[in-house]
Amino acid sequence: IPAGWRCEVLVVDNNSTDGTKAMVLGCAADYPLPLRYLHEPMLGKSNAMNAGIAASDATVIACTDDDVEVRADWLEAGCEPLLTGSEGLAYTGGPVRPIWDGPCPDWFPRSRSDLWGTIAILDYGTRPFVFEDELKVPLGANFAIRRDLVERVGGFVPTLGRTSSRTLLGQELPELFRRARAAGARGRYVPTMEVLHHIPPERLTPAYCRRWWFGKGISRARVDRMHPVTELGVDLRVTAHLAGVPKFMVGDAGRDAWKWLRACVRGDFTERIRLETQLAYFLGYTWERQRDRSRTAAVQCAPPIIAPPARPKPGAA
């Protein structure tokens, strides 16, 4: 911790059923930093993040997950650019590298791939850059944010992020940064702000990959509903749709299906799984859009609620 910095560690227990509370409180007395425990009973990562931010008065809040190990200089690397005021930065993010808790299967790519998002690993290289210039965002396992940005644009949306549901929802951080960018905020990728993420073997299966991308499709449809202009500048309000889904996505899914057939013929298992995840993403997006259409139709078909006329106040004309 750099000299002159005042720091604390805040652990948000999102209604766990193990010994988290006793463990944190037991470590607090001998911990090298002030260590606080907070219980958030409302399940959901976004609820836990909002609770932690609200409970802290720090100028900068560095966030990570319970299955992550941070480097010794992680806090300095991530927070220093936000405290100096250089470039007017409002947030930072860095690499998330894997710790394999079991054998990594041969079909899982070791270099950057669409499948990396499935297990929350990230490497944008060794060159720092501004996220807005590259149209990228950090991962929720490794980012820091200035409190005044959250006060300007609001916290995390509770309908996004992991919950107790079997559906693996996400996109809570990209949605927040859509609001942040609309407000003119800028963030930096910091290559030295590095963390290590434990990857359990049960996440390295084709079934888990498909399930994760299906949930991402649902989450992305919700984000697009809230922000119809995408990060690439596509206005979904004027884009042609087919059954409630943008036509360009339907075309992409058709091409992916054709590529999947070719991968099956070639015996390219890695490419086959990658394409199955993209098709699962399309199905999740489509499923959520159809739910939106059903809800809209139900509202339109519902009988109007007619309130009784207000009784005039005594003496009113």
ROGU-455705 format. One record per residue (C-alpha): residue in three letters; x, y, z. Coordinates in steps of 0.2 Angstrom, whole numbers, plus 2048, in hexadecimal, padded with zeros to 3 digits. Example, Ala and Ser with C-alpha at 12.3 -4.5 7.8 and 13.67 -1.06 7.14 Angstrom:
2
ALA83E7EA827
SER8447FB824
//
This chain:
317
ILE800800800
PRO8088117FB
ALA80C81D809
GLY7FE82980D
TRP7F081D806
ARG7E2819812
CYS7DB80880D
GLU7CF7FA813
VAL7C97E980E
LEU7B67E780D
VAL7AF7D580B
VAL79D7D4805
ASP7957C480A
ASN7867C27FE
ASN77C7B7809
SER7887A8809
THR785798813
ASP796794818
GLY7A279B825
THR7A67AB81C
LYS7A17B782A
ALA7AB7AD837
MET7BA7AC82C
VAL7BA7BF828
LEU7B77C483A
GLY7C57B8840
CYS7D27C0834
ALA7CD7D2838
ALA7D77D4848
ASP7E87CF840
TYR7E57D582E
PRO7F27E2828
LEU7E47ED822
PRO7D37F282A
LEU7C87E3825
ARG7B57E5825
TYR7A77D9823
LEU7967DD81A
HIS7877D2818
GLU77C7D5809
PRO76D7C980A
MET7667CE7F9
LEU76E7C17ED
GLY7767C77DD
LYS7877CD7D9
SER7817DF7D5
ASN7787E07E6
ALA7887DB7EE
MET7937E87E4
ASN7867F67E8
ALA7867F17FB
GLY7997F27FB
ILE79B8027F2
ALA78D80A7FD
ALA79680480D
SER7A780B808
ASP7AC81E808
ALA7BC81B7FE
THR7C08267EF
VAL7C58177E5
ILE7BD8067E7
ALA7C77F77E0
CYS7BC7E87DD
THR7C07D57DB
ASP7B87C47DE
ASP7B97B77EC
ASP7C27AB7E0
VAL7D07B77DB
GLU7E27BA7E1
VAL7E97CB7DF
ARG7FB7D07DD
ALA8057DA7EA
ASP8047EA7E0
TRP7F27E87DA
LEU7EB7F67E4
GLU7F88027DF
ALA7F87FE7CD
GLY7E57FF7CC
CYS7E280E7D7
GLU7F081A7D4
PRO7EA8207C3
LEU7D98247CB
LEU7E182E7D9
THR7ED8397CF
GLY7E08407C4
SER7EA83D7B5
GLU7E083C7A5
GLY7D083E7AF
LEU7CE82B7B0
ALA7BF8247BA
TYR7C38117BA
THR7D08057B6
GLY7D17F27B3
GLY7DF7E57AF
PRO7E37D37AA
VAL7DB7C47B2
ARG7E67B57B0
PRO7E07A37B4
ILE7E57977C2
TRP7E07867BC
ASP7D977D7CB
GLY7D876D7C0
PRO7DF7687AF
CYS7DA7747A1
PRO7D276A793
ASP7DB76A782
TRP7CD772779
PHE7CD781784
PRO7D778F77B
ARG7E7795784
SER7E77A5779
ARG7DA7B3779
SER7C97AC774
ASP7B67AF775
LEU7B77A1782
TRP7C27AA78E
GLY7B37B5794
THR7AB7A479A
ILE7B77A27A8
ALA7BB7B57AB
ILE7CD7B67A5
LEU7D37C579B
ASP7E37CB793
TYR7E37DB788
GLY7F67DB787
THR8047E478E
ARG8007F6788
PRO7F5802792
PHE7E6809789
VAL7D681378C
PHE7C780778C
GLU7BC813782
ASP7C9814774
GLU7C9801772
LEU7B67FE776
LYS7BB7F2784
VAL7B67F0796
PRO7BF7E87A5
LEU7B97D87AE
GLY7AF7D97BE
ALA7BD7CE7C6
ASN7CA7DD7C4
PHE7C57EF7C3
ALA7C67FF7CE
ILE7BA80D7CD
ARG7B981F7D4
ARG7AA8217E0
ASP7A58327D7
LEU7A28287C7
VAL79681D7D0
GLU78E82C7D8
ARG78C8337C6
VAL7858257BD
GLY77E8197CA
GLY7828087D0
PHE7807F67C9
VAL76F7F07C2
PRO7687E27CD
THR7617D97BF
LEU7727D67B8
GLY7807CC7C0
ARG7817BB7C8
THR7737B67D3
SER76D7A57DA
SER7647A17CA
ARG76B7937BF
THR76C7A07B1
LEU77D7A77B1
LEU7797BA7AF
GLY7867C77AD
GLN78A7D77A4
GLU7887E27B4
LEU7997EB7B0
PRO7977EE79E
GLU7867F57A1
LEU78D8017AF
PHE79A8077A2
ARG78E80A795
ARG7878177A1
ALA79881D7A6
ARG79D820794
ALA78D829790
ALA79283579E
GLY7A4837797
ALA7AE82C7A2
ARG7BE82479D
GLY7C78157A4
ARG7D880D7A1
TYR7DF7FC79F
VAL7ED7F97AB
PRO7F87EA7A6
THR8007E97B7
MET7EF7E97C0
GLU7F07D67C0
VAL7E57C97C9
LEU7E57B67C9
HIS7D47AD7C7
HIS7D179B7CD
ILE7C87917C0
PRO7C07817C6
PRO7BF7727BB
GLU7AC7727BA
ARG7AD7837B0
LEU7B777B7A3
THR7AA77179B
PRO7A077478A
ALA790774794
TYR7957817A0
CYS79C78C791
ARG78B78A788
ARG78178E798
TRP78C79E79C
TRP78A7A578A
PHE7777A278B
GLY7777AC79B
LYS7817BA793
GLY7757BB784
ILE7677BE791
SER7717CB79A
ARG7767D478A
ALA7647D5784
ARG7607DD795
VAL76E7E9792
ASP7687ED781
ARG7577F0787
MET75E7FD793
HIS76A805787
PRO764803775
VAL77480B76E
THR7827FE76F
GLU794801774
LEU797800761
GLY78B80E75D
VAL77D803756
ASP76C80A75A
LEU7617FB75C
ARG75180575C
VAL754808749
THR75C7F7745
ALA7527EB73B
HIS74B7DD746
LEU7457CB744
ALA7397C4751
GLY7407D175D
VAL7527CD75A
PRO75E7D974F
LYS75F7D173E
PHE7727D373E
MET7727C774D
VAL7677BA744
GLY7747BB735
ASP7827B8741
ALA77A7A9749
GLY7767A2737
ARG7897A3733
ASP78E79C743
ALA78378D741
TRP78B78A730
LYS79C78C737
TRP797780745
LEU792772738
ARG7A377572F
ALA7AC773740
CYS7A3763744
VAL7A875C733
ARG7BA761736
GLY7BB75A747
ASP7C076B74E
PHE7B976A760
THR7C077A766
GLU7B7784758
ARG7A877A75A
ILE7A677F76D
ARG7AA791769
LEU79C79175C
GLU790788768
THR793796775
GLN78F7A4768
LEU77F79B763
ALA77A799775
TYR77D7AC777
PHE7717AE769
LEU7647A3770
GLY7657AC781
TYR7647BD779
THR7557B776F
TRP74C7AE77E
GLU74D7BE788
ARG7477C9779
GLN7387BD778
ARG7347BF78A
ASP7357D2787
ARG7287D1779
SER71D7C6784
ARG71D7D2792
THR7197E0786
ALA70B7D777F
ALA7047D2790
VAL7047E5795
GLN6FC7EA785
CYS6EE7DD787
ALA6EB7E1799
PRO6DB7EB79C
PRO6DE7FD7A1
ILE6DD8017B3
ILE6D180F7B5
ALA6D38197C6
PRO6C48207CE
PRO6C28327CC
ALA6CA83C7DA
ARG6BF8437E7
PRO6C08567E8
LYS6C785E7F7
PRO6BA867802
GLY6B98797FB
ALA6C28757EB
ALA6BA87D7DB
//
